[in-house]
Amino acid sequence: MARKNKENKNNKLLTLQRRLLAHNSPKDPIAEQYRTIRTNVQFSNADNNIKSIVLTSTGPGEGKSTTSANLATVYAQQDLKVLLIDADLRKPTAHYTFRLENHVGFTNVLTKQSTLMQAVQQSEVPNLHILTSGPIPPNPAELLSSNYMSELLKEMKREFDMVIFDTPPALAVTDAQILANQVDGTILVVSSGKTDKEAAQKAKELLINANGKLLGVVLNNRKVEEGSNYYYYYGV
């Protein structure tokens, strides 16, 4: 039993290391792809400085949370003060990825039970700050569409150089559309061989109809070549 528990613990640790590849293995080819995404975002709008981004997907399991965490990491590696917000108030994961407490987080700030800076935590990655989800609320969409959310976003952009929201899948709930309407840009994450083309098109239309500025699409889980264990993340 002790051996099995140790194996489970090691497997969880390896999963976390893979999930935060840009920090744990910065020279890995996949980590370089995250830096490419960062560069593409920076050059996607030469006239306006992009300081807030929403990441979403069409459905679950397509890699949006992993992409969010690693994109936030590579921004922090540029000596920028970065805030990653777990805005998936239904199935949050950031506190697992960064091994943080989740007693106080985004929902506490939205309901004014905590100030922003009281709820923000420093991650193991230099310059990268995390706002975990906090307790799961019964009304995520209502909280995100409140007037206070607009005020909060202004405060976030004053305090941080880059703000990244990890949101639920766009086809499942309206949360990503609500936030896409308020931030500087949105990235849609799709999974090679998994995401249905029509579903991706529908997600794109929903985001654009919500007046969200779609910066591009990240194609996740695309093998570099036959027999390779590496997966590319493309910024389009």
Secondary structure as the mmCIF struct_conf table of DSSP 4:
data_model
#
loop_
_struct_conf.conf_type_id
_struct_conf.id
_struct_conf.beg_label_comp_id
_struct_conf.beg_label_asym_id
_struct_conf.beg_label_seq_id
_struct_conf.end_label_comp_id
_struct_conf.end_label_asym_id
_struct_conf.end_label_seq_id
HELX_RH_AL_P HELX_RH_AL_P1 ALA A 2 ARG A 19
TURN_TY1_P TURN_TY1_P1 LEU A 20 LEU A 20
HELX_RH_AL_P HELX_RH_AL_P2 LEU A 21 ASN A 24
TURN_TY1_P TURN_TY1_P2 PRO A 26 LYS A 27
BEND BEND1 ASP A 28 ASP A 28
HELX_RH_AL_P HELX_RH_AL_P3 PRO A 29 GLN A 42
TURN_TY1_P TURN_TY1_P3 PHE A 43 PHE A 43
BEND BEND2 SER A 44 SER A 44
BEND BEND3 ALA A 46 ASN A 48
STRN STRN1 SER A 52 SER A 57
BEND BEND4 THR A 58 GLY A 59
TURN_TY1_P TURN_TY1_P4 PRO A 60 GLY A 61
BEND BEND5 GLU A 62 GLY A 63
HELX_RH_AL_P HELX_RH_AL_P4 LYS A 64 ALA A 76
TURN_TY1_P TURN_TY1_P5 GLN A 77 ASP A 79
STRN STRN2 VAL A 82 ASP A 86
BEND BEND6 LEU A 89 LYS A 91
HELX_RH_AL_P HELX_RH_AL_P5 ALA A 94 THR A 97
TURN_TY1_P TURN_TY1_P6 PHE A 98 ARG A 99
BEND BEND7 HIS A 103 VAL A 104
HELX_RH_AL_P HELX_RH_AL_P6 PHE A 106 LEU A 110
TURN_TY1_P TURN_TY1_P7 THR A 111 LYS A 112
BEND BEND8 GLN A 113 SER A 114
HELX_RH_AL_P HELX_RH_AL_P7 LEU A 116 ALA A 119
STRN STRN3 GLN A 121 GLN A 122
BEND BEND9 GLU A 124 VAL A 125
TURN_TY1_P TURN_TY1_P8 PRO A 126 ASN A 127
STRN STRN4 LEU A 128 LEU A 131
BEND BEND10 PRO A 135 PRO A 135
HELX_LH_PP_P HELX_LH_PP_P1 ILE A 136 PRO A 137
BEND BEND11 PRO A 138 PRO A 138
HELX_RH_AL_P HELX_RH_AL_P8 PRO A 140 LEU A 144
TURN_TY1_P TURN_TY1_P9 SER A 145 SER A 145
BEND BEND12 SER A 146 SER A 146
HELX_RH_AL_P HELX_RH_AL_P9 ASN A 147 GLU A 159
BEND BEND13 ASP A 161 ASP A 161
STRN STRN5 MET A 162 ASP A 166
TURN_TY1_P TURN_TY1_P10 ALA A 170 ALA A 172
BEND BEND14 THR A 174 THR A 174
HELX_RH_AL_P HELX_RH_AL_P10 ASP A 175 ALA A 180
TURN_TY1_P TURN_TY1_P11 ASN A 181 GLN A 182
BEND BEND15 VAL A 183 ASP A 184
STRN STRN6 GLY A 185 SER A 191
TURN_TY1_P TURN_TY1_P12 SER A 192 LYS A 194
BEND BEND16 THR A 195 THR A 195
HELX_RH_AL_P HELX_RH_AL_P11 LYS A 197 ASN A 209
TURN_TY1_P TURN_TY1_P13 ALA A 210 ASN A 211
STRN STRN7 LEU A 214 LYS A 223
BEND BEND17 VAL A 224 GLU A 225
TURN_TY1_P TURN_TY1_P14 GLU A 226 GLY A 227
STRN STRN8 TYR A 231 GLY A 235
#
